[in-house]
């Protein structure tokens, strides 16, 4: 081995090493750069790239509809468009430059828009000029909102370059004020009342997005599109029957105006606790909620607690029957007042001492008689019954804004109130609570939770039924049946020939309740709440009906609400083809004579 | 093999000369190497043609794909437009099938509420009638408009005309009524019954039986 050869080898080795180092350095630089682009700055670069050539479109999900028990649409979402305009780019369109055959001035364009939307073109022009006056560089002005499909297509076909039509889905209520009090309505971007609000979780849609690169003419470049689909909202089905609801609203409105009452409320409930109709007057048309007074936009049936008065006697009577302290045939001499140390109870009208049975006391709605009957019953026991009847807590519907009206502690009631609660004074309840308690009497003594929502069907077709809990036995089957049989006599023997419907066994109780002043300073002598609540047919109970009118002027006793109750029961019989009762009403003596053998 | 490795081989300890293994070495016959032929023109042509074919196929494929994109875009536009048409019609249908419209349209056609069903009882071999008449039945529309309003229906020309007609009938001018300038008061005898009719719906006593809509 020569020295020269060894030197050459060493120089070869150095060269190899240098080249290797350079190569690795270059490789490392590339790797670092790659990591920097792909990992570190990936998001920012992607966003920049999308911004340069990519387009993001929002895909609007559709808010779910609200339908009645038969599928009639009560609320649905429809596509509407806002016509927006760029005031500073408004210009006359010229043939050759724009796709028009002859010059189209801004004025002509506004005349055409006005013809489509039904607006005065001069108004539109004034809006644009006012906007330009405010800001000569203004690039945005909402000219017309709520264009429907036909209007949208007509304006789009005008091809005006300074007009942009923006999708703005809106809520419509095809049945108008039918169940408007229950369905509720939407604000600008959130539900404000009713089922819209309480079932928002089911109804709300999730917007999707479509991102793509687009060619010069707007066509998506193949393979560049990524889509996140929108998820449509679920559909809420109510237990309401829109036809019955309409007829009940019509009747409630008729009787409210005939009685010149401040308001009217009617509830129809099935024996299983599902609500068929909640009619109110005045009520709200959710298409135009601002046309109604703020106090008419909700549902008084759920939100307006009042002292129910005599229709409450059915519950104290049932409680006493169930405790075994009375039977319907117990005989009593009933003067029109009842006095004990520190307390005094009077009937609505003075009368001589009557020889009424317990049934007669309930049928004639005697306050003093009820108090006499209830002497052996402790208030605590009575309140336990009221609790089981569903008073003191919101119904299972849990309507938006529903009042629970908690029951007071019976131990804290003064002696007078302890007696008043037996005939529905000194205790408050919402109309739906009263109807729901009558449901327990109709259902053989078992109180079932009130239901308004039949179910929610989501976009995939999966049905969720709201959990309402178990029913609870309030009174025995016998007690419930006996109470209804006594209440049948109210319909036949209370002295109103407008009350009964021949062939049908109907149980009902009337009430003329006093209304407290808003500030709680006692009863307002000029305000009465007249009401009738009932169950029919007694031999096979199917429906509970409650109708009530606030401060009637033409007839100020419960007799004013009786024709309304009759007509409502009548319409239900016709609508559901309910056959006449096959059994006779049992004879229950209401009076007794002392000189019986 | 380089000279370096030859040297390395020599550095290895040699196998022991007295190894028992006996090797039979013999010369293999020289492998017959095929004579190298000169490349022929046809191969080149095939290769180039294949390349061109691939390029053309690629081009054609992307043309087809982009044409498909245009077609898809057009179909999507059509589908959107059809969906809009469907929605618009469904919306109209929902308003037309609303209870208010059915009631007003029925009254306009002179329809009355049907008679309640009759029931056959097997026990007594007789029919049992349904319920009695309503105490109060007023038409869905009267002089004050619809009892159960629906603001969407006011856009319906037929219903709007029907409501306007009923309202106009309810405020038919009577002698002595203040009229807008230009309108003339009607003769007394011609309008007296109309005036009575117009007042009637608002002043009925409770429980009065009224004619069902469309009876007059």
Interface residues (C-beta under 8 A of the other chain):
Chain A: X72 X73 X76 X78 X79 X148 X149 X150 X152 X153 X172 X173 X174 X175 X176 X177 X178 X219 X220 X221 X222 X223 X242 X243 X245 X246 X249 X250 X251 X253 X254 X255 X258 X259 X285 X287 X288 X291 X498 X501 X502 X503 X504 X554 X555 X560 X563 X566 X567 X569 X570 X571 X573 X574 X577 X579 X580 X582
Chain B: X65 X66 X68 X69 X70 X73 X81 X84 X85 X87 X88 X91 X94 X95 X97 X98 X99 X100 X103 X113 X114 X116 X117 X119 X121 X123 X128 X129 X130 X131 X132 X133 X134 X135 X136 X137 X138 X140 X147 X148 X149 X150 X151 X152 X153 X204 X206 X207
